[in-house]
Amino acid sequence: MKQFLLKAFSVFFALLLFGMQTFAFSLKASSPITENEIQAVSAFDDAEIYDAFAGMADLDQYLATNTNKTYTDVSKENCALLNGVSATTSLPLSASSDQEALGIPSFLWGCVFGIIGLLVVYLMTDNNKEQTKKALYGCIVGTVVSVGLYVLIFAAAATTSTTNY
């Protein structure tokens, strides 16, 4: 039994190593990235950012002077202040109801992180039942696999002979 387990682990790790090498090879860029391309992506203009928020300054001033006004009141009274402003803003790294949490499939959240992953999916997808169900299935699969591995490891440890020193 011990030899079988050693051979099985050896084959598993060899396949894992082969898969990781294949993945790493596929990540190589087909053409080298030039310095100009890096600068074009990483360069930004401060003036462009300030221009994007210029309309927000007027709205902020209006709301500071009229403390009893709400977004709904402003949208009814003065629509010019709300040009380019959306009422449906989202938090960074949050997902909409039909997307996965942080771009990671819900099944993997549950499978890898268990109950914590299930909680993350539930909160990040705004209580989406379909995504939460996928995370629950992942949690169940992860638990079954980990229990199976523990049973296999403990069975292998129990069957090996111990030597007395």
C-alpha positions as CSV (number, residue, x, y, z in Angstrom):
1,M,0.0,0.0,0.0
2,K,2.8,2.3,0.9
3,Q,4.5,1.8,-2.5
4,F,1.2,2.4,-4.3
5,L,0.7,5.7,-2.5
6,L,4.3,6.8,-3.2
7,K,3.9,6.0,-6.9
8,A,0.5,7.7,-7.0
9,F,1.9,10.9,-5.3
10,S,4.9,10.8,-7.7
11,V,2.7,10.6,-10.7
12,F,0.4,13.3,-9.3
13,F,3.3,15.7,-8.7
14,A,4.9,14.9,-12.1
15,L,1.6,15.8,-13.8
16,L,1.3,18.9,-11.6
17,L,4.8,20.0,-12.5
18,F,4.2,19.3,-16.2
19,G,0.9,21.3,-16.1
20,M,2.6,24.3,-14.4
21,Q,5.4,24.3,-17.0
22,T,2.9,24.2,-19.8
23,F,1.0,27.1,-18.2
24,A,4.2,29.1,-17.7
25,F,5.2,28.5,-21.3
26,S,1.9,29.7,-22.6
27,L,2.3,33.0,-20.6
28,K,5.3,34.1,-22.6
29,A,4.7,37.1,-24.7
30,S,4.7,36.5,-28.5
31,S,6.6,39.8,-29.0
32,P,8.6,41.7,-26.6
33,I,7.0,44.8,-25.0
34,T,8.8,48.0,-25.9
35,E,9.6,50.9,-23.5
36,N,7.2,53.2,-25.4
37,E,4.3,50.8,-24.8
38,I,5.0,50.6,-21.1
39,Q,5.1,54.4,-20.9
40,A,1.9,54.8,-22.9
41,V,0.1,52.5,-20.4
42,S,1.6,53.9,-17.2
43,A,1.5,57.6,-18.1
44,F,-1.5,59.7,-17.0
45,D,-2.4,63.3,-17.0
46,D,-3.4,65.1,-13.8
47,A,-5.3,67.7,-15.7
48,E,-7.5,65.0,-17.3
49,I,-8.4,63.6,-13.8
50,Y,-9.3,67.1,-12.5
51,D,-11.4,67.8,-15.6
52,A,-13.3,64.6,-15.0
53,F,-14.2,65.7,-11.5
54,A,-15.0,69.4,-12.3
55,G,-18.7,68.8,-12.6
56,M,-18.7,67.1,-9.2
57,A,-17.3,70.3,-7.6
58,D,-20.4,72.3,-8.6
59,L,-22.7,69.6,-7.2
60,D,-20.7,69.4,-4.0
61,Q,-20.9,73.1,-3.5
62,Y,-24.6,73.1,-4.1
63,L,-25.2,70.3,-1.6
64,A,-22.9,72.0,1.0
65,T,-25.0,75.1,0.9
66,N,-28.4,73.2,0.7
67,T,-27.9,70.6,3.4
68,N,-31.5,69.4,3.3
69,K,-31.4,68.4,-0.4
70,T,-31.0,64.8,-1.6
71,Y,-30.0,63.4,-4.9
72,T,-33.7,62.9,-5.9
73,D,-34.4,66.5,-5.1
74,V,-31.5,67.8,-7.1
75,S,-32.5,65.5,-10.1
76,K,-36.0,67.0,-10.0
77,E,-34.9,70.6,-9.6
78,N,-31.6,71.2,-11.4
79,C,-30.6,68.5,-13.9
80,A,-27.6,70.6,-15.2
81,L,-25.7,69.8,-12.0
82,L,-26.1,66.1,-12.6
83,N,-24.6,65.9,-16.1
84,G,-22.1,63.0,-16.1
85,V,-23.2,61.8,-12.6
86,S,-24.7,58.4,-12.2
87,A,-26.9,57.3,-9.3
88,T,-25.8,53.7,-9.7
89,T,-22.2,53.8,-8.5
90,S,-20.5,50.7,-7.3
91,L,-17.8,50.1,-4.8
92,P,-14.4,49.1,-6.2
93,L,-13.9,45.4,-6.5
94,S,-17.6,44.7,-6.1
95,A,-19.4,42.6,-8.6
96,S,-22.8,43.1,-10.1
97,S,-25.5,40.4,-9.5
98,D,-24.7,38.4,-12.6
99,Q,-20.9,38.4,-12.2
100,E,-18.5,36.5,-10.0
101,A,-17.0,38.0,-6.9
102,L,-13.7,39.7,-7.8
103,G,-13.6,37.9,-11.2
104,I,-13.1,34.5,-9.5
105,P,-15.7,31.8,-10.2
106,S,-18.0,31.3,-7.2
107,F,-17.4,27.5,-7.2
108,L,-13.7,28.1,-6.6
109,W,-14.4,30.6,-3.8
110,G,-16.4,27.9,-2.0
111,C,-14.0,25.1,-2.9
112,V,-10.8,26.8,-1.8
113,F,-11.9,29.0,1.0
114,G,-14.8,27.0,2.4
115,I,-17.4,28.9,4.5
116,I,-15.4,32.1,4.3
117,G,-15.5,31.9,0.5
118,L,-19.2,31.3,0.7
119,L,-19.6,34.4,2.8
120,V,-17.5,36.5,0.4
121,V,-19.6,35.4,-2.6
122,Y,-22.8,36.1,-0.7
123,L,-21.7,39.6,0.2
124,M,-19.9,40.6,-3.0
125,T,-22.6,39.5,-5.4
126,D,-25.4,41.4,-3.5
127,N,-27.1,38.2,-2.2
128,N,-27.3,36.5,-5.7
129,K,-28.8,33.1,-5.0
130,E,-27.4,31.5,-8.1
131,Q,-23.8,32.5,-7.3
132,T,-24.2,31.6,-3.7
133,K,-25.5,28.2,-4.6
134,K,-22.4,27.6,-6.8
135,A,-20.2,28.6,-3.9
136,L,-22.1,26.2,-1.6
137,Y,-21.5,23.4,-4.1
138,G,-17.8,24.3,-4.2
139,C,-17.7,24.3,-0.4
140,I,-19.3,20.8,-0.3
141,V,-16.9,19.5,-2.9
142,G,-13.9,21.0,-1.2
143,T,-14.9,19.5,2.2
144,V,-15.5,16.0,0.7
145,V,-12.1,16.1,-1.1
146,S,-10.3,17.2,2.0
147,V,-12.0,14.7,4.2
148,G,-11.1,12.0,1.6
149,L,-7.5,13.0,1.6
150,Y,-7.3,13.0,5.4
151,V,-8.8,9.5,5.5
152,L,-6.4,8.3,2.9
153,I,-3.4,9.8,4.7
154,F,-4.4,8.5,8.1
155,A,-5.1,5.0,6.6
156,A,-1.7,5.0,5.0
157,A,-0.1,6.1,8.2
158,A,-2.0,3.5,10.2
159,T,-1.0,0.6,7.9
160,T,2.8,1.4,7.9
161,S,4.8,-0.4,10.4
162,T,6.4,1.5,13.1
163,T,10.0,0.7,14.1
164,N,11.0,0.7,17.7
165,Y,14.3,2.5,18.5
